[in-house]
Amino acid sequence: MNLKFLGIGSAFQTSLYNNCAYFIEDNQLFLIDCGETAFEQLQEQESFSDIKDIYVVFTHTHSDHIAGLGQLVDYCDNNLNKKLNIVVPSKEEDTLKEDVETLLDIFTISEDKCNFLSSDDIKGKFKTFQSMEFLKTKHSPELEGKCYSLMFETPEGKVLYTSDSIDTKYIEELINSSFSKIYADVTLSIPVVHLDFNVLKEIVPEKMRDKVYCMHFDQPSTIEEARKNGFQIADTTAKDISILPREFEYEKLEDKLILSNCGELTFMHLKNQNILDSVKEIYLPLADTNHSSVASLGSLLTYCYFVLQNPLYICTEKEEVKEHMKSLIKLYGTPESSVEFKNNLPSEIFIQEQAEIKEKIKN
């Protein structure tokens, strides 16, 4: 099971793009997660043009893992004339299917454009693996009980995909038995919600490290540390999509930033083009919650909360938009205090000479 990656970065490491794995078999694309930058990466891959069916499994609902859902559904519907196949846990107590349905509703996408399949439904469907199991794991406190690692039974043996996790029990179980590969989330800077690379070094013997592929890097220096210590690096096919044109407008007024929307690539552009430099407050006038308006809000909200230590100011008078935003915040796993609603852009942030900017943003 040789997974390729559309990106190997954490949410804030936008130069490495969102961590998302895939394989292609008989013109069928199987995706593990589809974050904010994932679909645009797919569009840049030559092999994607021959795809006839798409299957996707989401490990959790952070936006750097699921925000590309809207683009995937639209592509399947408009280009393939097919429904997107979404694989979810088969146990009744799991809520992933319900959470995906909620996100579709927020994105204003009809649920009947998707097929929901259980892991049992795809047993034996692919040669790459015979079966797949969802394993509940520990990651974000806000998404407690809603985060998964994945275990694949393959012709070569067990393959573990930890996704975002601080839990080491599945890794330790495999190391003490037998396995084909482990794909492990690692960090050197945020061990509260991701696996501390130093812990991984402690539990994986040197002789086994060539079968452990590190991914979801918080910084490029972590890649070098992994290589230096004998670990593999997840094989990324990512292209430079920072050169793609922006699909949002913005204005900076001293230390305040006003955005026209926050679609799939917005946060990547904000980071990669240093637009966030010197910004202390961010304002977002919001007319709807279509995925092209709010997909990468999870990363932006997290940035506002932890880096700026200010809420994102969402300006809307529409109650439906406010309710959708409250549901989206819950799904994306960001604190409620990471957002503050305002009916309109506050007039005090504009000076007289900049009145036309306000009009431009509103239009």
C-alpha positions as CSV (number, residue, x, y, z in Angstrom):
1,M,0.0,0.0,0.0
2,N,2.0,2.9,-1.3
3,L,0.1,6.1,-0.4
4,K,0.9,9.4,-2.2
5,F,0.3,12.7,-0.5
6,L,-1.3,15.9,-1.9
7,G,0.4,17.7,1.0
8,I,2.3,16.8,4.2
9,G,1.8,19.9,6.3
10,S,-0.1,20.9,9.4
11,A,-2.9,23.5,9.2
12,F,-0.5,26.4,9.7
13,Q,2.3,25.0,7.6
14,T,0.7,26.1,4.3
15,S,3.9,25.9,2.3
16,L,3.7,22.1,2.7
17,Y,-0.1,22.0,2.0
18,N,-2.8,20.1,3.9
19,N,-2.0,16.5,4.8
20,C,-4.0,14.3,2.5
21,A,-3.2,10.8,1.2
22,Y,-4.5,8.9,-1.8
23,F,-4.0,6.0,-4.2
24,I,-5.5,5.4,-7.7
25,E,-6.7,1.9,-8.7
26,D,-8.6,1.1,-11.9
27,N,-9.5,4.7,-12.5
28,Q,-10.8,5.0,-9.0
29,L,-9.5,7.6,-6.6
30,F,-9.4,6.7,-2.9
31,L,-8.7,9.7,-0.7
32,I,-7.9,9.9,3.0
33,D,-9.1,13.4,4.0
34,C,-9.6,16.4,1.7
35,G,-8.6,19.7,3.4
36,E,-8.5,23.3,2.2
37,T,-5.8,22.9,-0.4
38,A,-6.4,19.2,-1.4
39,F,-8.8,19.6,-4.3
40,E,-6.6,22.3,-6.0
41,Q,-3.7,19.9,-5.6
42,L,-5.8,17.1,-7.3
43,Q,-6.5,19.5,-10.2
44,E,-2.8,19.9,-10.7
45,Q,-2.2,16.1,-10.9
46,E,-2.1,14.7,-14.5
47,S,-3.4,11.3,-13.4
48,F,-6.5,12.9,-12.0
49,S,-8.0,13.5,-15.4
50,D,-8.8,9.8,-16.0
51,I,-10.7,9.3,-12.7
52,K,-14.2,7.7,-13.0
53,D,-15.1,7.4,-9.3
54,I,-14.0,9.0,-6.1
55,Y,-14.0,7.5,-2.6
56,V,-13.1,9.6,0.5
57,V,-12.7,8.8,4.1
58,F,-12.5,11.6,6.7
59,T,-10.5,11.1,9.9
60,H,-12.0,14.1,11.6
61,T,-13.7,17.4,10.9
62,H,-10.9,20.0,11.3
63,S,-11.0,22.2,8.2
64,D,-7.5,21.2,7.0
65,H,-8.9,17.6,6.7
66,I,-12.4,18.1,5.5
67,A,-12.9,21.6,4.0
68,G,-12.4,20.3,0.4
69,L,-15.7,18.3,0.7
70,G,-17.7,20.9,-1.2
71,Q,-15.3,21.0,-4.2
72,L,-15.2,17.2,-4.3
73,V,-19.0,16.9,-4.4
74,D,-19.3,19.6,-7.1
75,Y,-16.7,17.9,-9.2
76,C,-18.3,14.5,-9.0
77,D,-21.7,16.0,-9.8
78,N,-20.7,18.3,-12.6
79,N,-17.7,16.5,-14.2
80,L,-18.2,12.8,-13.5
81,N,-22.0,12.8,-13.4
82,K,-21.5,10.6,-10.3
83,K,-22.1,10.8,-6.6
84,L,-19.1,11.2,-4.2
85,N,-18.6,8.0,-2.2
86,I,-18.0,8.8,1.5
87,V,-16.9,6.0,3.8
88,V,-18.0,6.3,7.4
89,P,-17.9,4.1,10.5
90,S,-20.5,1.4,10.6
91,K,-21.2,1.6,14.3
92,E,-24.4,3.4,15.3
93,E,-22.8,5.4,18.1
94,D,-20.3,7.1,15.7
95,T,-21.4,10.5,14.6
96,L,-19.1,11.1,11.6
97,K,-21.9,10.6,9.0
98,E,-24.1,13.0,10.9
99,D,-21.3,15.6,11.1
100,V,-20.6,15.3,7.3
101,E,-24.3,15.7,6.6
102,T,-24.3,18.8,8.8
103,L,-21.3,20.2,6.9
104,L,-23.1,19.5,3.6
105,D,-26.1,21.5,4.8
106,I,-23.9,24.4,5.9
107,F,-22.2,24.4,2.5
108,T,-25.7,24.4,0.9
109,I,-25.1,21.1,-0.8
110,S,-27.8,18.5,-1.2
111,E,-27.1,15.3,0.7
112,D,-28.4,13.2,-2.2
113,K,-25.3,14.1,-4.2
114,C,-23.3,11.7,-2.0
115,N,-23.3,7.9,-1.3
116,F,-22.6,7.0,2.3
117,L,-20.8,3.7,2.6
118,S,-19.7,1.8,5.7
119,S,-16.2,0.3,6.0
120,D,-18.0,-3.1,5.6
121,D,-19.4,-2.0,2.2
122,I,-15.9,-1.6,0.7
123,K,-14.4,-4.9,1.9
124,G,-12.7,-6.5,-1.0
125,K,-13.5,-3.7,-3.4
126,F,-9.9,-2.7,-3.8
127,K,-6.8,-4.8,-4.5
128,T,-4.7,-2.3,-2.5
129,F,-6.4,-3.3,0.8
130,Q,-8.9,-6.0,1.8
131,S,-10.5,-4.1,4.7
132,M,-10.3,-0.9,6.6
133,E,-11.1,-0.2,10.3
134,F,-11.9,3.1,12.0
135,L,-10.0,3.4,15.3
136,K,-11.0,6.1,17.8
137,T,-8.0,8.1,18.8
138,K,-7.0,11.2,20.9
139,H,-6.4,14.5,19.2
140,S,-8.3,17.7,19.8
141,P,-10.3,18.1,23.1
142,E,-13.0,20.0,21.1
143,L,-13.5,16.9,19.0
144,E,-13.3,14.3,21.8
145,G,-14.6,11.0,20.6
146,K,-14.8,12.2,17.0
147,C,-11.2,11.6,15.7
148,Y,-10.0,8.4,14.0
149,S,-6.9,6.6,13.0
150,L,-7.3,4.0,10.2
151,M,-6.1,0.4,10.1
152,F,-5.8,-1.3,6.7
153,E,-5.4,-5.0,6.0
154,T,-3.3,-5.3,2.9
155,P,-1.6,-8.2,1.0
156,E,1.7,-7.1,2.6
157,G,0.3,-6.9,6.2
158,K,-1.3,-4.2,8.4
159,V,-0.9,-0.6,7.5
160,L,-1.7,2.1,10.2
161,Y,-2.6,5.6,9.3
162,T,-2.6,7.6,12.6
163,S,-4.0,10.8,11.2
164,D,-3.8,13.6,13.8
165,S,-3.2,11.9,17.1
166,I,-1.2,11.9,20.3
167,D,-2.2,8.3,21.0
168,T,0.6,5.8,20.7
169,K,-1.2,2.6,21.6
170,Y,-1.9,1.5,18.0
171,I,1.7,2.1,17.0
172,E,3.0,0.2,20.0
173,E,0.6,-2.7,19.3
174,L,2.0,-3.1,15.7
175,I,5.6,-2.7,16.7
176,N,5.1,-5.6,19.2
177,S,3.5,-7.8,16.6
178,S,4.0,-7.3,12.8
179,F,3.1,-4.7,10.3
180,S,3.8,-3.5,6.8
181,K,3.8,0.3,7.3
182,I,2.9,3.1,9.7
183,Y,2.0,6.6,8.6
184,A,2.5,8.8,11.7
185,D,1.6,12.4,12.5
186,V,4.6,14.1,14.1
187,T,5.4,17.5,15.7
188,L,8.2,19.3,17.4
189,S,6.2,22.3,18.5
190,I,2.6,21.4,19.4
191,P,2.7,18.0,21.3
192,V,-0.6,18.8,23.1
193,V,-2.6,17.6,20.1
194,H,0.0,15.9,17.8
195,L,2.5,13.2,18.4
196,D,5.7,14.5,19.8
197,F,8.5,13.3,17.5
198,N,10.7,12.6,20.5
199,V,8.1,10.1,21.7
200,L,8.0,8.4,18.4
201,K,11.8,8.0,18.6
202,E,11.4,6.4,22.0
203,I,8.8,3.8,21.0
204,V,10.1,2.8,17.5
205,P,13.3,0.7,17.5
206,E,15.9,1.9,14.9
207,K,15.6,-1.4,13.0
208,M,11.9,-0.7,12.3
209,R,12.1,3.0,11.4
210,D,12.4,2.4,7.7
211,K,8.7,1.2,7.8
212,V,7.5,4.3,9.6
213,Y,6.5,7.3,7.3
214,C,6.2,10.6,9.0
215,M,3.6,13.2,7.9
216,H,1.6,16.3,8.9
217,F,4.8,18.3,9.6
218,D,4.6,21.5,11.7
219,Q,7.8,22.9,10.2
220,P,10.4,21.8,7.6
221,S,13.0,21.3,10.4
222,T,10.9,18.4,11.6
223,I,11.3,16.7,8.3
224,E,15.1,16.9,8.6
225,E,14.9,15.5,12.2
226,A,12.8,12.6,10.9
227,R,15.3,11.8,8.1
228,K,18.3,12.1,10.4
229,N,16.8,9.6,12.8
230,G,16.1,6.9,10.1
231,F,12.4,7.5,9.5
232,Q,10.8,7.7,6.1
233,I,9.0,10.8,4.8
234,A,5.6,10.5,3.3
235,D,5.8,10.8,-0.5
236,T,4.2,14.0,-1.6
237,T,3.1,14.9,-5.1
238,A,2.3,18.5,-4.1
239,K,2.7,21.2,-6.7
240,D,3.2,24.9,-6.1
241,I,-0.3,26.2,-6.0
242,S,0.6,29.5,-4.3
243,I,0.8,30.9,-7.8
244,L,-2.9,30.3,-8.4
245,P,-4.9,33.5,-8.5
246,R,-6.6,34.7,-5.4
247,E,-10.4,34.3,-5.3
248,F,-10.9,36.9,-2.6
249,E,-10.3,40.6,-2.1
250,Y,-8.9,42.2,1.0
251,E,-8.1,45.6,2.4
252,K,-5.6,46.4,5.2
253,L,-6.3,49.5,7.3
254,E,-3.4,49.9,9.7
255,D,-3.6,46.7,11.9
256,K,-7.1,45.7,10.6
257,L,-7.7,43.3,7.8
258,I,-11.0,43.0,5.9
259,L,-11.7,39.9,3.8
260,S,-14.4,39.5,1.1
261,N,-14.6,35.7,1.8
262,C,-12.7,32.7,3.2
263,G,-12.9,30.0,0.6
264,E,-10.7,26.9,0.2
265,L,-7.4,28.6,-0.6
266,T,-7.9,31.9,1.3
267,F,-5.8,31.0,4.4
268,M,-3.0,29.6,2.3
269,H,-2.7,32.8,0.4
270,L,-3.0,34.9,3.6
271,K,-0.1,33.0,5.0
272,N,2.1,32.5,2.0
273,Q,1.8,36.1,0.8
274,N,2.4,37.5,4.3
275,I,-0.9,39.3,4.2
276,L,-1.3,38.5,7.9
277,D,1.8,40.4,8.9
278,S,1.2,43.1,11.5
279,V,-2.6,42.3,11.5
280,K,-4.3,42.3,14.9
281,E,-8.0,42.3,13.9
282,I,-9.7,40.5,11.0
283,Y,-13.2,41.3,9.7
284,L,-15.3,39.1,7.4
285,P,-18.6,40.3,5.9
286,L,-20.5,37.1,5.2
287,A,-23.6,36.8,3.1
288,D,-23.8,33.0,2.9
289,T,-22.0,29.8,4.0
290,N,-21.3,28.3,0.7
291,H,-18.0,26.3,0.7
292,S,-16.4,29.0,-1.5
293,S,-17.2,31.5,1.3
294,V,-16.2,29.6,4.5
295,A,-14.2,26.5,3.7
296,S,-10.9,27.6,5.3
297,L,-12.5,29.4,8.2
298,G,-11.3,26.7,10.6
299,S,-7.6,27.6,10.0
300,L,-8.4,31.3,10.1
301,L,-10.4,31.0,13.4
302,T,-7.6,29.0,15.0
303,Y,-5.1,31.6,13.9
304,C,-7.2,34.5,15.3
305,Y,-7.7,32.7,18.6
306,F,-4.1,31.4,19.3
307,V,-1.9,33.8,17.4
308,L,-3.8,37.1,17.3
309,Q,-5.6,36.3,20.6
310,N,-8.6,38.1,19.2
311,P,-11.9,36.7,17.7
312,L,-12.6,36.8,14.0
313,Y,-15.3,39.4,13.5
314,I,-18.0,38.1,11.3
315,C,-20.3,40.8,10.0
316,T,-23.8,39.6,9.0
317,E,-27.4,40.5,9.7
318,K,-28.7,37.1,8.6
319,E,-29.7,34.8,11.4
320,E,-29.4,31.7,9.2
321,V,-25.7,32.6,8.5
322,K,-25.1,33.1,12.2
323,E,-26.6,29.7,13.1
324,H,-24.7,28.0,10.3
325,M,-21.5,29.6,11.6
326,K,-22.1,28.3,15.1
327,S,-22.5,24.8,13.7
328,L,-19.4,25.2,11.6
329,I,-17.3,26.3,14.5
330,K,-18.4,23.2,16.4
331,L,-17.6,21.0,13.5
332,Y,-14.2,22.6,12.8
333,G,-13.4,22.2,16.5
334,T,-12.6,25.9,17.3
335,P,-13.5,27.6,20.6
336,E,-16.8,29.5,20.6
337,S,-14.9,32.6,21.7
338,S,-12.9,32.5,18.5
339,V,-15.7,34.4,16.7
340,E,-17.7,37.5,17.4
341,F,-20.7,38.5,15.4
342,K,-21.4,42.0,14.3
343,N,-24.3,43.1,12.1
344,N,-22.2,45.4,10.0
345,L,-18.6,46.4,9.5
346,P,-18.0,48.9,12.3
347,S,-17.9,52.4,10.8
348,E,-15.2,53.5,13.3
349,I,-12.6,51.5,11.5
350,F,-12.9,53.6,8.4
351,I,-11.7,57.1,7.8
352,Q,-13.5,59.4,5.5
353,E,-11.0,58.9,2.6
354,Q,-11.6,55.2,2.7
355,A,-15.3,55.1,2.5
356,E,-15.1,53.7,-1.0
357,I,-13.3,50.7,0.3
358,K,-16.2,49.9,2.6
359,E,-18.6,50.1,-0.4
360,K,-16.3,47.9,-2.5
361,I,-16.2,45.2,0.2
362,K,-20.0,45.3,0.8
363,N,-20.6,45.0,-3.0
